[in-house]
Amino acid sequence: MPVPSPKLLPSSTLDTRTSLASRLTRLALIAAGLALAVAGVLLNVALYFQARDTLVDDTVAQARVIAVSSTAALVFGDAAAAAEILGSLSNVRSIDRATLFDRTGAVLSEHHLHGPVVHARSESMPVHVADYLLRDDWLSVLEPVIHGGAAVGQVRVEVPMRPLYLKAAATAGVTALCAAVALLLAYLFAVGVRRDVRRIERRMRDLAYVDTVTGLFNRNAAGEHLAESVRAGQAGGEGFSVVTIDIDDFKKINDTLGHAAGDALLCEVARRLTGALSPSARAYRFGGDEFVIVCPDPNGFRDPDCYGHRIGEALGGAFLLDGRLLHLGGSVGVARFPIDGSSASEVLRASDLAMYRAKANGKNQVVVFDAHLRAASEQSLRIESELWLALERGELRLFYQPIVELASGRTVGAEALVRWQHPQRGLLGPADFIDVAESTGLVVPLGGWVLAEAARQLARWDADGLAPMQMAVNVSARQLGGDVLLQQYRSAVDAAGCAPQRLEIELTEHTLVDNVDVNLRLLNRLRDWGVSIAIDDFGTGLSSLAYLKHLPVNKLKIDRSFVDGLPGDAGDHAIVSAAVSMAHALGMQVVAEGVETRAQADVLCGLHASLAQGWLFGRPVDAQAFAQRLRDQDAAQSPLSICTAA
């Protein structure tokens, strides 16, 4: 699909991007101009001083030649000869005036070579050693005339500085012209570079603000657009809706058909979404399978559900991909500014929370944000933070609910149930924190702690001489990934010195059938270690019996929801009866959960269920109370047989 028009990019970003190439061009030209100017000045200064020094040297040389030639004329006072000698300087264009002085400093001869005398000068001066005098406009060179080791006179040669200045000015002009030509060439080069920079800028803008897969704006553009919308809404009192869409089960498509097919599907989703929107709405891809739409339409603000329905219609049709017809669903969350947030980040977060609630409610639904969602999110975040600390501080506890043998009434096992001794809220049950632990992944270290603590408690009871028994521990689906459960289990039993047969693993049937092949390999490895495996909450996961017969399972735990209806509910009676019969046929034991009345126990005895747990036999208690229960049982001469008593 075509890339969105750049005019929709944030104006501040466009201004910055557009001026960057011009600023770089100006800076490059200024730098080049400064470099040329400095180089030109330094070059001209160097040439000037070099020319001046050459002029001084040449004039001194001419003065010496005249001094040598004038010796006889000065000795004999021959003015005519002196004038002839000075006249020989007419060919030297730089010299303006030459004067020959005798021993007393009187002028013997003077010759003005080029035009009238400009300055009046003293006609006599003392004889002294060679020297030169440099003024702003004249150079005067003095050279003594020596005869017999004594000075018999002096030559003075004068040169105007103006020709030197004119030559220096001409050189500076030529240098400036060359610099201008060089600067022009630099400008032409900079213009070409500017075109390249602008092309790179456009590419950078696309990478920074446009999603390369779908052509929609991305998260960066959404942040700036939302900030502008918030400012406009605050100034004009207008609201808008933010809609977050997450494609349900998109990962399965990527995993099955490949990422290229997934990208093609995302492009088609983007096309449909933009086609379903009003012209004033904008669509963004936030990454993965998540899209966000900003809807300034007042109708959508008053009735935010309409956007969810419109998006549902856009995604509702079949998608043709690689010759396959696919049907997609989307979990949609809607939030409104300023009702659900006073800033761009707040309203976006509210839309996100509503989307996650839609996904948690069963997917392919629309949820409009309300304050309860934020409160629940904050509560979840607080529990997550405190639960990490609880693991570090040792605030978790294990309670133990007895599992009894119906035929003998003896306690033959226990289920380890985690509790949290919260420093402010007191003792919390799993319903207060397990869901948060599951959603955040904290259940993995939490599950590892439960396994280790249960194994340690078994070892303590053994050391106290209590009758050996089995301990059941619930395991999360998150622990099944990789070798996490195997490592945690092996670490727990090795550290405690507990036999693997004593520590039983409980898994829900939904967990087992979620990834059957991988889980089957895992369970077989556990079975090879002698670990007992139970299916918890049996009957609630709608699992296939075809899978069940291949799983290395030792026990079925019938969910309490079926036991509750006993003895009066015929449907529950039939389900429990079928589950018990099936378990016996597969060589498994049956544990009935949630047994609270003697009537329920009687029915289970009649159906030949072997084990049961529930409040009828005892509530979950701490390790000390459970140990006392075992001691009392060992002290009793003949435990009560529940089935016999029935």
Order of alpha helices (4+ residues) and beta strands (2+ residues): alpha-alpha-alpha-beta-beta-beta-beta-beta-alpha-alpha-beta-alpha-alpha-beta-beta-alpha-alpha-beta-beta-beta-alpha-beta-alpha-beta-beta-beta-alpha-alpha-beta-alpha-beta-alpha-alpha-beta-alpha-beta-alpha-alpha-beta-alpha-beta-alpha-alpha
